[in-house]
Amino acid sequence: MAHAPQIKIPATYMRGGTSKGVFFKLDDLPESARVPGPARDALLMRVIGSPDPYGKQIDGMGAATSSTSKTVIVGKSTRPDHDVDYLFGQVSIDQAFVDWSGNCGNLSAAVGPFAITNGLIDPARVPHNGIAVVRIWQANIQKTIIAHVPITDGAVQETGDFELDGVTFPAAELQLEFMNPAEEGDGGSMFPTGNLVDDLEVPGVGTFKATMINSGIPTIFLNADALGYTGAELQDDINGDAAALARFETIRAHGALRMGLIKNLEEAAARQHTPKVAFVAGPRAYTASSGKQIGAGDIDVLVRALSMGKLHHAMMGTASVAIATAAAVPGTLVNLAAGGGQRDQVCFGHPSGTLRVGAEAQLVDGEWTVTKAIMSRSARVLMEGRVHVPRAGF
C-alpha cells in the first residue's frame, strides 16, 4: 500500500527563561493550521508527541514536562502600535488537547528574538548595537508585552553573563515589561472575588485562606503551613506524592470555580494551564535543586507553584508576574509572607534558586490596579530547521 510522506514545516526550537518550546511563523504553517481549530491542535500535538499514554513524548519534540510541552505561533501584528502577535499553546502530555487559556511568561522572552531573527520586525527599528524594543501582542490574554532585546553587530545577542536560576548556563539578559497585566475592564477584576484574601472551601479537603489574583496568569495563593509544608520543598517532595497532587488539583478546581474561570468542576480537567496553584511562606534557608545554598536573608518570601499538575522546577514567568503584583498589594498572602507593607519589588525563593521581580500597583477608586510588571529573562535558539510531521487531521 502507498504511504504518504511526512510534511516538513520550518520551525525553531528555543529556550525562553526556564522553558523550551517549538516556535513557528504563522505563514509557515499548513493553511488549515493558520486558524484556530481542530487542525491546528492536531498539528501541534503531533509535533510535540501527544497524547502519549506512556507520558514520555518520545515520538515528538516535547520532553514530558509542563516546561517543555509548549508551542508558539508568531506573526506580524495587525494591531496598532504592535509589531507581532504571539499565541501560546500548552500541549497536554497524556491527553488529546491544547490549552490556549493563558500565556507562558518564560517563552515570552524568546518571542522578540524570534521575531527579529525571522524578519518580522522592521529593520529600521533594530539598531546595529544596542537594544531593540519589540512590541508584542499576547493573543491568548489580550495583553501587551514589551521586550528589550540586546543587539550586537546587527544580530540578536544570545550569549552573556546573566545568570537565571533554573538555567544551567549564563546568557544575555533580556528585560520584559508586562503592561497592565491584570484582568481588568469588561467586568473583570484583578481580584475576581473582590477580596484580597478569601476563605476557600474545598469539600473533603478543608478550608484555606487564599489570595486569588488574575495578573499575568490566574493564580491561587495559599499559605504553606496550612497545607503542611514549609515553603522550601523541592520537586521530589511533592511530585512523588500522588495524594498531595490530587489534593492540589481538587483545590485548583474549586479555586477556578470561585474565580469564575469555569462554570462547573468538570471543566477544570480540560483547563490544565490555568489557574495556577502556589503556596507561600516567610523566608528561611534551604538548599536549591542545584545544590546552591539560599540564605533566609537572600529572599523576601518563599513561593512554590504547580503547573500542569506538578510542582514546577523553578517558577513560571506568568506566575512571577502574579507574585510581583500580589506582593505589591498590602494584605495579600504573598505580601504578608514577605513582611507586609507596600513594595515595588520582591525577591522570592523557588526550587531552583531566587528571582527578583517588580510591579507598580496603586489603589484607584477603591480598586487595586497594576500598570506593569517587570522581570529579566534570557533566551536562546537551540535548533532551527524543519520539523517533520506525519500528516493526519490537518
N, C-alpha and C positions, 0 to 999 in steps of 0.2 A: 504494500500500500504506500501511497505518497505521504511524505511528511513535510509539513510546512517549515521553512527555515525560521530561525529566531529573527526578530526585528532588532535593529540597533539604534539606540537613541543617545544623542550627545548628553553627557552628564558630568558632574563634578562631585567628587566625594570630599567633603570638607569637615574640619573640626571648627566649631564655634563655641567658645567658652569651654564648658565641661561636657559638651555633647558632640555627636557626629551625625551627619545626615547626607542624603543624596540630593543634590541641587540640580534643578532643570530650568532652562529658559522656557517660558510659556510657549513660544513659537516653535520650539524643537519637539514638543510632544506630538504624538499622533493626533490628528484633528479631533477624534472622538473624545480625547482626554484633555482638550483645552478648555472644556467647560465642566462645571461640577456635575457629578452623577456617577452611576454605577461603572461606566467605562473608566473614568479617571481612578476611582477607588480600586478597581480590579488591576489596573496597570501598576499603581504604586504598591499594592500588596504583593504583586508578583516580583517587583523589583527588590523589595525588602526581604521576601521569602516567607510571607504569611498568607493564610494562617498555618501555623506549624504545631501540630499536636505534641511534637517532641519538645517544643519550647526552645529550639536552638537556632532557627532560621539559617540552617546550613545551606539551603538552596537559594540564597539571596544575599543582599548586601547588609542586612541587619546583623546585629551581634547579640540579640536576645536579651537586651536590657532596655528600659524606658529611655535611656540616654542615647541609644544608638538605633532605635527603631523609628527613624524620622525621615521625612521628605520635605522638600521646599520647592516651590514654584515661584519664579521671579519674572516679571515682565515690565515693560515701560508703563509708567502710570498715565492714566487719562485724567487724573485729579489735579487741580491747580496747585502749584507750589510743592509738588512731589515729583520725585524722579522715577521711582519704581513702586510697583505693587508687589507685596510679599505675602504669600499664602503658605501656611504651615500645616502639614498633615502628620499627626501622631498615629502610626500604624500599630494596631494591636498585634501582639506576638502570636497568640494562640487562637484568636477569634477572627472572623472574617469581617472586619470593619476598620475604617479610618476615622479617627476622631478629629473633627475640624472645629471643635468648640473653643479652642484657646490658642495662644501664641507660645512659641519657645523663645524665651529670653536669651538663652545661650546661643542658639543658632542665629538670632537676630544680629549677633556680632559678625557673622560671616556674610550677611546679605550685601552690605556696602562693598566689601572687597570683591564679591562675586559679580556684582553689577558693574563695577569699574572694569574688571578684567574681561568681562564679556561684552563690552561695548554698549552697555545700557545707559551710560552717563555721558552727557555732552563733554567731549574732550576739553572744551574751553573752561570747564569747571573743575578740571583736575590739574593741580599745579605740578610743575616738574619736580619740585621738592617742597614739602610742607604737609598740610592737612587738607584732604578733600572732604567736604561736607556733603553727605548723601542723605536726601530727604526720603524716607521710606514710609509708605502707607501699609500698615499691618492690616491685611484684609480680613483676617479672622475676627479681630476685635474692633476693627474700625478706629484705629488709633495711629498717631504719628510717632515715628522713631527717628531721631536724628543721629546718624553715625558719623564720627570724626575719624576718618581713615588716614593713617600715615602713608605718605607717598615719598619714595626715594628714586631719583633718576627716572621719573615718569611712570613708575610701576608701584603697585601696592607693596608696602614693606611688610613682610611677614615675620622676619627674624628680629630678635631684640633681647633685652634683658628683663622684661616684665615677667614676673612670676605670679601664676594663678594657682592657688591650692586646688588640687584635684586634677591638674595637668602636669605631667612629668617634666616637660622641658620648657624653658623660657621662650618668649616670643615678643612681638611688637605689641605695645599697649594700644588699645582702641577704645575710645570713650563712647558710651551710648547714653542718649537722653531719651527717656520715655515720657512723651509730652501728654499732660492731662491723663495719666494712666488709669484713673478711677472711672468706674461705670456711673456716669452722671448724665442728666438730661433724659428726655423721653421717659420719665417715670423711674429712671434708675437712680441708684444711690451708692456712694462708696461703702456705706454700712447698710446693706439691704434690709436689715431688721429695724433700723432706726436707732440701734443701741451700740455702744462701744463694747459692751460685754453682755452676753445673754446666758441664761440657763438653758443648755441644750439637752433635752430629754431624749435618751436613746433607749427604747424599751428592751429589756433583757440585758442591758449593758450598764446603764447608770445615767446620772445627770451630771453634766460637766459645765463649768464656766467656759465660755467660748467667745472669742472675737471673730466675727465673720465679716470679711472685708472683700471688696471687689476692686482691687487695684493691681494692675499688672496681670493677675490671674485670680479668679475667685479662690479664696483660701480660708480655711477654718483653723484658727489657732487655739490650742488647748494648753493647760499647764501640765508640765511633765509629771510633777508629783501626783497629780490627780489620776494619772494613768499607771503609776507605779514605777516611773522612770526618773533618772537624774538629769536628763538632757544631754549627757555625754556619751550616749550609746553610739556604737558603730553598726554597720550593716548586718554583721553576723548576729548581733544581739537581738535584732528584730526580724530579719528576713528568714531565719531558721525556725521561727515560732509561728506555726500555722494558725494557732488560736489567736495570737496577737494580730496577725494580718487580717483575719476575719473580723475581729473586733474593730479595727481601724476602718475596714470597708463599710461596716454597719454604721459607724459614726459618720463616715463620709456621706453615705446615702441620706441619712436623716438631716445632716447639715445642708446638703444640696436642696432638699425639700424645704427646709426652713428659709434658705436664701432665695427661694423661688426659681431655682435653676431647672428643676424638674417638677412635673405635676403629680407623679406618683413614684414610689420607691423603686418599682421595677425599671424605670427609665435609667437609673444610675448605672446599671450594668453596661449600657451602650454609650455611656458618657464617662469613660475612664480617665480622660485627661483633666477634666475639671469637675468639681473643685479639688484643690489640694488639701491635705490634712497635715498640719505641722504642730509640734509641741515645743514649748519654750521653758527655759529655766534661767535663773541668775548665773553669773559667771562662776566657773570653777575650773581647776586644772584638769587636763586629760591628755591622752596620747592619741593623736590623729592616726588614720589608717596607714599613712606613710611612715609612721614612727616618729613624726615631728611632735615635739612637746609644746603644748599650748598652755600658757600660764593663765591663771584667773585674771591677772592684770592686763593680759593681751586683748581681752574682749569685753564687750558690754553685756552680751547676752548669749546664751546657747540656743540654737534652733536646730531641730531635726525635722525633715519633711519627707512625706511619702509621695511617690509618683508612680502611676500605673500599678498600684497595689504593693509596691515595695519601697523600703527606705532608700532614699536617694544617696548615692555615694558622695555627693558634695551638696550643692544647692541649685535648684532650677533658677534660671535667670529671672523668669517672671515672678517666682515666689520671692526672690530677692527684692523685687520692686514692692511686693506686698509687705515684706518685712520692713523695708525702709519707710514706707508710708505709715504702717501701724506704729512703728517706733516713734514717728514724728507727732503722733496724736496722743496727748496725755490721757491716761486712763485705760488704754487698751492693754491686753495681757502682755503683748510684746513690749510696750512702753514700760509697764510696771516691772516686768522681769529685768529690764535694762536699767532700772533705778528710778523711773518716773521723770516727770518734768518734760518741757518741750525741747526738742533737739532737731537738728537738721541733718544729722548723720549718725550712723551706728556701725560698730564693728561686731559682727556675730561669728560665733564658732560653729562650724559644721563638721561632719565626719572626716573630711579631708583636710581641714585647716580653718582658715579665717577669711572673711571678706568684709570690706568696708563699702557701704552704700549710703547714698544720701537722698533726701526728699525734701521738698518745700511744701509744707502744709499750712493751711490757715483756716480759721473759723469765719465763715461768711454767712450772715443771716441765720445763725444757729446751725449751719451745716458745715461739716469739715470738708475741705476740698484740697486737692494737691495739684500743683501746676506742672511739676515734673519730678521724675526720679532719675538719678544719675549713678552709673557704675562703670567700672573699667573691665574690659574683657580682652581676649585675643582670639585670632582666627588664623587658619592656615589651610591651604589646599593640600590634600593628602594624595589625590589622584584625579586625573581628568582624562576623558576619552569618550567611550560609548559603552553604555550598559546594554547587555544582550538579554532579551526577554522573549520567551515563547508567547506567541500571540494567542490570547484566549480571553474573551469577554470584553475586548476593547478594539 
